[in-house]
Amino acid sequence: RSAERTFALITQVAGRAGRFFPDGKVIVQTYDPLQEVIDFACKGKIKEFYDGELQQRELLGFSPFSRMIRFVFRSSSEEAAADAAKGAADIFLNQQHKLQLPVDILGPSPCPLSKISANYRWQIILRGEKMHNLHLLGSNFFFGYKTPPHVYIEADVDPVNLL
């Protein structure tokens, strides 16, 4: 959602600059002035940005065209976090096959920020068109999984941030 955030910030700053001074001027400094999102924001092309963003999200299978649940396995031991995520992935794959659910299982893999506050983090992302399928797979996992000692699991439905 970096393009969305960039567009919003530039638009917000420009709105504030023109609120008190009708002839206010906004200068946008960037390493990449040819970036489409920056051009759209500077020129106030809201509809063009929105249409492009929706098209890209549909192509990549992001919201609002799909739903997600992100599971993060964290532990002070990197091996424990990785093993827990791998064991969970096996359960997800078995349940998906058994129930014939149209769900993508992404991972297990280290989180992009793999260590925070002395905890190693691994993740699995479930992605599908219907939340019902994701909930079914998630609930079957939670009821059939014994959490290893010193491993904590976080579940985030439709995560805003994947870091």
C-alpha positions in Angstrom: 0.0 0.0 0.0 3.0 2.3 -0.4 1.5 4.0 -3.5 -1.7 4.6 -1.6 0.1 6.1 1.3 2.4 8.3 -0.9 -0.7 9.6 -2.9 -2.5 10.4 0.4 0.4 12.2 2.0 1.1 14.4 -1.1 -2.6 15.2 -1.5 -2.9 16.0 2.2 0.1 18.4 2.2 -1.1 20.1 -0.9 -4.5 20.6 0.6 -3.0 22.2 3.7 -0.8 24.5 1.7 -3.7 25.9 -0.2 -6.1 26.1 2.7 -4.8 29.4 4.2 -2.9 30.8 1.2 -4.7 30.5 -2.1 -1.5 31.0 -4.0 0.3 28.4 -1.8 3.0 26.3 -3.4 4.0 22.7 -2.7 7.4 21.4 -3.7 7.7 17.6 -3.9 11.3 16.3 -3.6 11.9 12.8 -4.9 14.6 10.6 -6.4 12.0 9.3 -8.9 9.9 12.1 -10.3 8.6 9.9 -13.1 6.9 7.6 -10.6 3.2 7.5 -11.7 1.8 7.9 -8.2 3.8 11.1 -7.6 2.7 12.5 -11.0 -1.0 11.7 -10.3 -0.8 13.2 -6.8 0.9 16.4 -7.9 -1.6 16.9 -10.7 -4.6 15.9 -8.6 -5.5 13.0 -10.8 -7.6 11.1 -8.2 -9.7 9.0 -10.6 -6.7 7.9 -12.6 -4.8 6.8 -9.5 -7.8 5.0 -8.1 -8.4 3.1 -11.4 -4.8 2.1 -11.7 -4.5 1.0 -8.2 -7.7 -1.2 -8.5 -6.4 -2.7 -11.7 -3.0 -3.6 -10.1 -4.7 -5.1 -7.0 -7.0 -7.2 -9.1 -4.0 -8.5 -11.2 -2.0 -9.4 -8.0 -5.0 -10.8 -6.1 -5.0 -8.2 -3.3 -7.9 -6.7 -1.5 -10.7 -6.0 -2.4 -10.4 -8.9 -4.8 -9.2 -11.4 -2.2 -9.1 -11.8 1.5 -6.1 -12.8 3.7 -5.2 -14.1 7.1 -1.6 -13.8 8.2 -0.2 -16.1 10.8 3.1 -15.1 12.5 5.0 -17.6 14.6 7.5 -15.9 17.0 10.0 -17.2 19.4 13.3 -16.3 21.0 14.6 -19.4 19.2 14.9 -19.1 15.5 14.7 -22.9 15.1 11.5 -23.1 17.2 9.7 -20.4 15.2 10.7 -22.0 11.9 9.7 -25.5 13.0 6.4 -24.2 14.3 5.6 -22.5 11.0 6.6 -25.5 9.0 4.5 -27.8 11.1 1.5 -25.4 10.7 2.0 -25.3 7.0 1.7 -29.1 6.8 -1.6 -28.9 8.7 -2.9 -26.1 6.4 -1.9 -28.1 3.3 -3.5 -31.3 4.6 -6.7 -29.5 5.6 -6.9 -27.7 2.3 -6.5 -30.9 0.4 -9.0 -32.8 2.6 -11.6 -30.0 2.4 -10.9 -29.0 -1.2 -10.7 -25.3 -0.4 -9.7 -22.8 -3.1 -7.1 -21.1 -0.8 -3.5 -20.1 -1.5 -1.1 -21.0 1.2 1.9 -18.7 1.0 4.9 -19.8 3.1 6.2 -20.7 5.5 8.9 -18.0 5.2 10.7 -15.6 7.5 8.9 -12.3 7.9 10.4 -9.4 6.1 11.4 -8.1 9.5 12.6 -11.5 10.7 13.7 -10.4 14.2 12.0 -7.9 16.4 12.6 -7.4 20.2 14.8 -10.6 20.4 12.1 -12.7 18.8 12.5 -14.5 15.5 9.4 -14.4 13.3 8.1 -16.7 10.5 4.8 -16.3 8.7 2.2 -18.1 6.7 -0.4 -16.2 4.6 -3.7 -17.7 3.6 -5.3 -16.0 0.6 -8.6 -16.6 -1.0 -11.7 -15.0 -2.5 -14.1 -16.0 0.4 -13.4 -15.3 4.0 -15.5 -18.4 4.9 -12.9 -20.7 3.4 -10.1 -18.9 5.2 -11.9 -19.0 8.5 -12.6 -22.7 8.1 -9.0 -23.5 7.4 -7.8 -21.2 10.2 -10.2 -22.7 12.8 -9.4 -26.3 11.8 -5.7 -25.3 12.3 -6.2 -23.8 15.8 -8.3 -26.7 17.0 -5.8 -29.3 15.7 -2.5 -27.7 16.5 -0.5 -27.9 19.8 1.6 -24.8 20.1 5.2 -25.7 20.9 6.6 -24.3 24.1 7.8 -20.7 23.9 6.3 -20.1 20.5 3.6 -17.5 20.2 1.1 -17.3 17.3 -0.5 -14.1 16.0 -3.3 -14.1 13.5 -4.2 -11.0 11.5 -7.3 -10.9 9.3 -6.9 -8.7 6.2 -3.5 -7.3 7.4 -2.7 -3.8 6.5 1.0 -4.4 6.9 2.9 -7.5 6.0 6.2 -6.5 7.6 
